[in-house]
Amino acid sequence: MSLEKYINDKFDGNIYDFLQDECQEYWHRQRVKDILDNREYLAGKHKIKQRVNEVYNGKVFETRKITLQYAKTLLSFETAFLLKNPVTLISNDLDALELYKKVYREGKYHQLDYEILSRMVKYGEVYEYLYIDDNNRIKSILINGEDSYPIYDDKCQMIAFIEHYIFDGIAYYNLFTGDKVIKFSDEGGSLHLVAEYNNISGLPIPYVLPSELDNLKGHASFREYIDILDALEDLISKYMDSFYKFLNPIPLFKGTKLNTKDGGIDENAVGFALQLAEDADFSFVNSKMDFNSFKTMWNTLKQSLLDISQTPGVSMNSQEISNISTVSIQMLYSMAEIKGAMNSLYLKQGFEKRWGKMKKLLRILGYNVSEDAYIDCQFNMNIPQNEKEIIENIVNATGAKVMSIDRAVEVNPYTIDVNAELERLKGDSIE
């Protein structure tokens, strides 16, 4: 379905109604609301903040509302685990590879990749638009999910894209089509056309962590374990309250208390000891805190948090280790590797579209990129390694002729750029 047919069928061909009404569709409003809820949560607006104060002993007791920013920590680990080390570009065409590496270097795409994944795990989705800047360099900008309104046809193919935001009371609409970028705004009162440009890179690229119910709608990672985070905050807040509400000792008299006439202490006296009859007793009574129950519940919830987020306990000081082998380290990080592999899959879906657009833009700039040249990438997950053990195994494997030099360079923990390292090795061999 074309955009023109879409506008004619749903909005009687009126592009202004299309821009305004499309952004108010229920699917878009619900998607944007979820993203804004995620942003507010990460900014500190947690469920525990809604806890009301109580009346205790006739006075207003201000309840504790302790927030734990575990979500930020877990999301930072999830992002850094996959992209702390930049991706390694690989290709069957070394000339094309050098061009792409130059584009990545000039456009700071390794930093951009990190930001893309960070926004994906925080908000579920983000969109990338490629362009050529004034210095004839290929660059990209990221469009936040709450400002993005992708338009899909009945086959889930994007046919257009609207970037809509409000700044200083003025609504702006940027309509992306396959060949144009059309800008609108309501500055002055009514929505009107502002400018129109050629679109040489096509529609923005979606990076989406799909939900179980909708593959086109982003689902932030921490939404999988937000209930556990709420329970942890509720548990520690109420436990802190108990120190003030239930640990205040209450004086308790048992038996007969002496009055002043029988030899008791004058109530107005200061600095005297309490005197009781022989059959009387005095003590302070307070509630006992069940610390072991709290500890058990806390540890259970925290372990569940690590399990569901697929975060190794050793990375959050929840597990002690000593000198262990590479295999043991890999076992500790096995669940993190699984999640990293899932994230790399969704990233690659966007990367492949990016590389195709880069090839088109490189040709526009006058570079001859072969049609058969393909670009791929290798993710270098941030797994602690026993580097000495790995090097020894590589040396033994290459010496026994069961591993090629190319493969040895790929798995070498000291290798950053595989292709560059192979070129250097070939140069050393020639010399």
C-alpha positions, 0 to 999 in steps of 0.5 A, a space after each residue: 500500500 502506498 502512502 497516497 492510498 493510505 491517506 485517501 482511504 483513511 483521511 479523504 486525501 487531506 494531509 493535514 487531517 492525516 498528520 494530526 489524527 494519525 498521531 492521535 491513533 490509539 496504538 500510537 497514544 498507548 505506545 507513547 504513554 508506555 515510553 513516557 512511563 518508562 522515562 518517568 520511572 528511570 527518573 525516580 517516579 516509582 510506585 513506592 512514592 505513592 505510599 501514603 502517610 499513616 497516623 501513629 500514636 495520635 500523630 501523623 507518621 511519615 512513612 519511608 519511601 525508599 527508591 532503589 535504582 536497580 533498574 538503571 544498574 541492570 540496564 547499564 550492564 545489559 548495554 555495556 555487556 554487548 557494546 562496551 567493546 565496539 563491534 568488528 566490521 567484516 566483509 568479503 571486499 577489503 576496499 568496501 570494508 575500508 570505506 565502511 570503517 571510515 564512515 563509522 569513524 567519521 560518523 562516530 557510529 560506535 558511540 551511536 550503537 551504544 546509545 541505540 541499545 541503551 534506548 532500546 533496553 530503556 524505552 523499547 524502541 528508537 529510530 535512526 535516520 541517515 543523511 549526508 552533512 555539509 562536509 559530505 560525511 555520512 551521519 545519523 541522528 536518533 529520533 526518540 520513540 515518544 516523538 516517532 509515529 511509524 506508519 505500517 501497511 497491512 503487511 507490517 511494512 513501513 510506508 511513512 514516518 512522522 516525527 512529531 513534537 511540541 516546542 515552546 507551544 508550537 507543534 512540529 510535524 516532519 513527514 518522511 516518505 520514500 523520497 521526501 522530507 516534508 516539514 509542517 508546523 502550526 506556528 501562527 495558528 493553523 497547520 501549514 507547510 514549512 519546507 520540503 526536501 529530497 530524501 536520499 536515504 529513505 525512511 528511518 530505521 526502526 530498532 525495536 525490542 518487540 513485546 509478546 503481543 505486538 512485534 512493532 511495539 517496543 517493550 523495555 527490558 526492565 518491564 520484565 522485572 519491575 514487579 520485583 523492584 517494587 517489592 524490594 522497595 516496599 519491603 525495605 521501606 516498611 522494614 525501616 518504618 518498623 524501627 520507629 513504630 515498633 522498637 520504641 520501648 514501653 515501660 511495664 510495671 508488675 506488682 505493687 508500686 510504692 507510693 510516696 507515703 510508703 517510701 517511694 520517690 517523689 514524682 517531682 524528684 530528679 536523678 533518683 532511682 526507681 524503688 518498688 515493693 518486693 513483689 513488684 517488677 519494672 521493665 521496658 517491653 518492645 517488639 522483636 524484629 524478625 531479621 532472618 525473615 527479612 533477610 530471607 525475603 530480600 535475598 529471594 527477591 534479589 536472586 529472582 531479580 538477577 535470574 529474570 534479568 539474566 544478570 550474573 550475580 558476580 557482576 553485582 557483588 552477589 556471588 563470591 569467586 576466586 581464581 577460576 578457569 575460562 570455562 567457569 567464567 563462561 558458565 557464570 555469564 551463560 545467561 547474560 550471553 543468551 540475552 546479549 545474543 537476543 539483543 544482537 539479533 534485534 540490533 542486526 536487523 537495524 544494522 543491515 538496513 543501515 549498511 544498505 543505506 550507507 552503500 547508497 549514500 557512498 555511491 551518491 558521494 562518488 565511491 564505487 562500492 561493488 554490488 557483491 560486497 557485503 558487510 557484517 559485524 561481530 559482537 565482542 561481548 564483555 566477558 571476563 577472560 583468563 587471557 593467559 589460558 586462552 593464548 596458551 590454548 590458541 598456540 597449542 591449537 595452531 601448532 597442532 594444525 587444528 586451527 587456522 591463523 585467521 580463526 586464531 586472530 578472531 578469538 584472540 582476546 587482544 585483537 580489536 580489529 580482525 581484518 587490520 590484524 590479519 593485514 599486519 600479519 601478512 605484511 610481517 610474513 612478506 618481510 
